[in-house]
Amino acid sequence: MPERQVYLYDTTLRDGTQAEDFNLTLADKIRVALKLDDLGIHYIEGGWPGSNPKDEEFFSEIRNYELKRAKIAAFGSTHHPDKRAEHDANLRALLDAKTPVVTIFGKSWTVHVKEALKTTLNKNLEIIRDSVAFLRPHVETLFYDAEHFFDGFRDNPEYALATLAKAVEGGAECLVLCDTNGGNLPSAIQEAIKAVQARFPDVPLGIHAHNDSELAVANSLTAVEMGVVQVQGTFNGVGERCGNANLCSIIPTLCLKMNIPCLAPEDLKKLRRVSRFILEIANVPPNRYQPYVGRSAFAHKGGVHISAVERSPRTYEHIDPELVGNKRRFLISDLSGRAAVQRKAMEFGIPLSSKDPVALQVLNQIKELEHQGYQFEAAEASFELLINKAMGRFKKYFELIGYRVVDQKLSENGEPVSEATIRVRVGGQEEHTAALGRGPVNALDNALRKALEKFYPELKGMELTDYRVRVLPGKEGTAAKVRVLIESHDGKEHWGTVGVSHDILEASWQALVDSINYKMYMGEKAQESKAHPSS
């Protein structure tokens, strides 16, 4: 029996950009489209050409690129109630986009026909038929999105089905049923699809689900189980309000659990990379707990879990993480045992037996530090340095003599400015320097780098990408301890470090020093690897 085909329709560039704080420039949209094409997405919805100049520019610009697999779709609405289809600017803009695919949406719910479109039910039926029929001769592929279909079907099944009949009459090739408000249960999705299939047995169906009830993925997969052949969604589930159906969850579930290979195995392995690429382009922090592609999706913390996974990964993992480009991680915490410390050391390329007294020393030190408020799950660089210190392998790259930070406001309307002065010793040479910053931590970071870059120029390529402060629970009020987590990168690697103190500046200093030490340490490891490639 031939494999069943389900087509992936990505709307990150259109519906996804309606999410709060998720914005893409024209150049960003082109880069994302090319990445989705390389992944193997079948349809990429580029935007609504009748709504804004940027989307019109996108359709013009994307024609300069030869896509390998994807087809670009332009999105728009049925014609205005007061105009004829051939005179409607929105429909003309869809044709001017010159895309191989056009997706047009119309009203399925009587509430929207009367209150949003402000026309009669019969007039809406005419609008749907005439809009689709006008576009049909001019486009290669024509999809019809039945907006609010499931809500419309619940209120007036016959009318909702009548709107679909008009789209089919006009020449739509696929009817995409939309849970636009994202409030329907899988049982309601099933009931409506059964009715549609009974009325239109030979017409391909699609699903477009929103996530307002945390059911967008479940509803989409339910629709596929019912026979739907097109699934619309966005990468990382971005979209208006609570977002759209998350293709990062839908795609691997289709491929690995439903035996519907919508992506080839070699493309599926790119999934996590594409997920992170899109978030980085939009400057949106990734959700570490996201299924399949999240950093914590295959992270194990409890000692019992780690021990079981080491024997058989299937005990606590539903798939092999490498299938989606992710990896298994063993976290270090006070729940861990010596075997976990040894396993983590192996990940870092540090030979350490679980029976080695150093492993017990590190474990006891971790438990004591976590009792003080340290956390190493997001600060693995600090943990790696900790192992090296315990084994006597740590090199001291510099020595602090002292630092001072002063906050000041230069004028009544000026921004507060911080100045940090620092003295460090590298080898036998002392360096004394100062730097300004936006806040004391930024000033201290600038001063430390300024002092050290003279000796270690490779630090110029290092950037601090995230800085988080957590007040630790306790009864001390403003005297409570704080935990500072810093994430840094150098264009190739990302790493996290941690510091804890009653003084936020001291906690920040600890994390900053670990970050710089780790950068230098990793550089030396890379040099050793080049010098001794077989080791």
Order of alpha helices (4+ residues) and beta strands (2+ residues): beta-alpha-beta-alpha-beta-alpha-beta-alpha-alpha-beta-alpha-alpha-beta-alpha-beta-alpha-beta-alpha-alpha-alpha-beta-alpha-beta-alpha-alpha-alpha-beta-beta-beta-alpha-beta-beta-beta-alpha
